Structure formats: structure tokens, C-alpha cells
Amino acid sequence: MLNAIKEVYEGGTPMTLIVTRVLQMFLSNGLFEIEEGNDLNNREKEIHRYLTEGMNYGIANTCYISVETFSGHIKNICKKLQVHLKSQAVIKVIKNKIV
């Protein structure tokens, strides 16, 4: 329950394990495709790079932006990559070598 609350707070959408597995099955069987997300702007790419390095809300301080602005960038990144969680965005970009 706490993880779900944290995900919502961070701009994500919590999903049950079964929903996650069904989505993974659709993706792995090629039943639908995900856009590559090459339209990330430079700031979003910078923030995403910090995410892949394991940083979280400290990114806001590093980039000299507010936590609200950081959250907005995270929402935009997730929307462009068609994922719901920051962790999914990190995995997708690393897996597909997008950035």
C-alpha cells in the first residue's frame, strides 16, 4: 500500500501484478508497439540520465528547479515514453537505447 501511495505521489499510476504481467505479455508478443520516445527535449534527457544514475528528487536541486517542475518533467517523460512509472522509463530507455 505504501509503494502504491509513493508511486501516485511521484506522478505514477500503481498497477496490480496481474495487470503488469498482462502488459508485459502484450509487449513481448508484439501485440502492440510502444513509440521510441525520441522526442524527449534536452532537459528531459538530462533528468532521465540522472534517473538512470539512481538519483531521485535530488535531481531538482542538481538542475536548480523546484520539485514541482521536476515532477512535471517526470510526467512528460513518462507520457512521451508511454509508461506510468519512473522506473519503467529508465528500463525502457536503457533497453531500447533511446537516449
C-alpha positions in Angstrom: 0.0 0.0 0.0 2.8 2.4 0.8 4.5 1.7 -2.5 1.3 2.5 -4.3 0.9 5.8 -2.4 4.5 6.7 -3.2 4.1 5.9 -6.9 0.9 8.1 -7.1 2.8 10.9 -5.2 5.6 10.7 -7.7 3.2 11.0 -10.6 2.9 7.4 -11.5 0.0 5.0 -11.6 0.2 1.9 -9.4 -0.8 -1.3 -11.2 -1.5 -4.8 -9.7 0.9 -7.5 -10.5 -1.5 -9.2 -12.9 -2.0 -6.0 -14.9 1.7 -5.6 -15.1 2.1 -9.2 -16.3 -0.6 -8.8 -19.0 1.0 -5.7 -20.3 4.4 -7.4 -20.4 2.8 -10.3 -22.3 1.3 -8.0 -24.9 4.6 -6.2 -25.3 6.7 -9.3 -25.6 4.3 -10.9 -28.1 4.3 -7.8 -30.3 0.6 -7.3 -29.9 1.2 -3.6 -29.7 4.2 -1.4 -30.1 5.5 1.5 -28.0 6.8 4.6 -29.6 10.5 5.1 -29.0 10.3 8.4 -27.2 12.9 10.2 -29.3 11.1 13.4 -28.8 12.5 14.0 -25.3 13.8 17.5 -25.1 17.3 18.2 -23.7 16.1 18.9 -20.2 14.1 15.7 -20.1 17.1 13.8 -21.4 19.3 15.3 -18.7 16.7 14.4 -16.0 16.4 10.9 -17.4 20.2 10.5 -17.3 20.2 11.4 -13.6 17.4 8.9 -13.0 19.4 6.1 -14.6 22.3 7.0 -12.2 19.9 6.3 -9.3 19.1 9.9 -8.3 15.5 10.9 -7.4 14.3 14.2 -6.0 17.9 15.3 -5.6 17.8 15.9 -9.3 15.7 19.0 -8.7 18.5 20.6 -6.7 21.1 19.5 -9.2 19.2 21.1 -12.1 18.2 24.1 -10.0 14.5 23.5 -10.4 11.6 23.1 -8.0 10.3 19.7 -7.0 7.0 20.6 -8.8 8.9 21.4 -12.0 10.9 18.1 -11.6 7.6 16.2 -11.2 6.3 17.9 -14.3 9.3 16.8 -16.3 8.8 13.2 -15.0 5.2 13.2 -16.1 6.2 14.5 -19.5 9.0 11.8 -19.8 6.5 9.1 -18.8 3.9 10.3 -21.2 6.4 10.5 -24.2 7.7 7.1 -23.4 4.2 5.7 -22.8 4.9 4.4 -19.3 3.5 5.1 -15.9 6.4 4.8 -13.6 9.9 6.4 -13.5 11.4 3.0 -13.1 9.7 1.9 -16.3 11.0 4.9 -18.1 14.5 4.1 -17.0 14.2 0.5 -18.1 12.7 1.3 -21.4 15.3 3.8 -22.4 18.2 1.5 -21.3 16.6 -1.5 -23.1 15.8 0.4 -26.3 18.9 2.7 -26.2 16.7 5.7 -26.8 18.7 8.4 -25.1 
